[in-house]
Amino acid sequence: MEMIKFEHTIFALPFAYIGAFLAQVRIPDWGPLFWITMAMVGARTAAMTLNRLIDRHIDRKNPRTANRAMAKGIIRPSEASIYIAISFGLLLLSAAMLSKLALYLSPLAVFLLTLYSYTKRFTWACHIVLGMSLAAAPIGAWIGINGTVDWPVIVLGLAVLTWSAGFDIIYACQDVDFDRSQGLNSIPARFGIAQALNISKLFHVLAAVFLVLTGYLLGMGLWYYIGVIVSAGLLIYEHSLVSPTDLSKLDAAFFAMNGYISVVMFVFTLLDIIF
């Protein structure tokens, strides 16, 4: 539980439910919601375990991550590999229980979740790959309910992509010196912290625009747009907590604000559907 940071599931899981709810602009049956939840548990567990397994040698060298379970050898690579296999199995089973298209596309999700941990070794666009991985949550849930890929969920996926890439850029600012010393890639390491924070702001502006466009395409009502406004306000506050010369509140900006944003969007989307 310490290794996979299960509490971080709050970033993606509410958006998976949003994708499911918006697929038919109603609350789905409990059966599909159960399998969407199981798919998310499998995907999240596999992704975090893969990340810890692939990065264990790097994590040992970084003072910030040296106490992670795999870096310290508390969990062996063979144990992690079994855990990954079981988790991906749960993801594939859940996709099969949802729709044929969800099953057919599930290897793409597996590929993205695996690819992310390697990308910082060769490209500063690693944050975008992370965003693509999280964007698979609402898109996969929509496919699980409707069995189709439609423009509204593509736009919603872009909202999640730009939102999560933006906050991952902020998170990466704390490792800029270490990344440069190890030849690792990130937007902060490539462009500097000041420019990275500006790029993060641009991503978050785009995220708000894509959320508005999603609502427009689906004919959403007032409650949904209130959620977008509150989320935009939280993004503005998130950026007020960090600056190129002061990253002391980075954890609050990364963990608290982004957790609030996903829950806010879920709650107000649900209110819009109910009322």
Steps between C-alpha positions, in 0.01 A plus 500: 500500500791736569664409170202561271373813681143380467371836625622659176224307321281799584664686210361268230212300650248788520566580134441135411159530667440830319569325169254226595231747610536719192493205258123506513460807725357286776616283789593157359398168651705369791647213296692717251605737779643205692707384203617855425618522862679165471664611174625814673633302797686267264636779281606722790665216694686370195614848395638599840668164555658519155624851574659389826651190337643677195630799699632315805867563414435870436289529817790371710715794387238770560478612865128575452420144390772292667259374769254349254432132563659367181795736519574366849449138391202440728305376196690279256475543120358148467221586744424822315488315167237260632300794634518673159383186318202460734409868469513502120295179505235681703504787251453266201226301674316820590527630144361171369203527737422852376505490118681342205659831402624553857668159484649562154647834609623385842847405365541866404436595861756242614752643251451858622523402866824314431647765270472788746768374738756488217422834334703722732805311378464639148249791483392802699146433371464228766231710672281475191531121502389502864207719395409252227503219756261686731284611207438131432287492817195699375545377142515137611197542725301660216595212269404255773150649517431587134737270314598793279752786486329837452620860475372616842711244685804577284469863611451389861811286463692805377383687811639226723819479293579872526395518866716205607798596280482847655512378858770244419718784370461677834587178685814450288636841601623360831733254322646735240858488633496124548351439155767710334777324692369159391423594140125459554249703303214723611365838404653666812838336429484605134359853527556604862254534784365844407418401142368162616249669729385717209454191284304339783272806512439470125407133538256588777336776295450242224356255753234754603420572133461128425270453800279783377498352149405158640202656674398681182518185287285306747256780579588506869327739738584753769629259763764364264628846413512598867729201545721623217517849655589362844763272346649791306518696825681211667749489211566872542553447873727202427729720293501769768659249740818455296751731339845461341658606827267326747387137462441448873125455448537265203346202680186701579483622141544150358311267733227707664395728216490233231311262724245775564469576128414144398247463783343841427452414133348164592260643758376785279467273196291264712286789625443614143385152397271461804341843482 
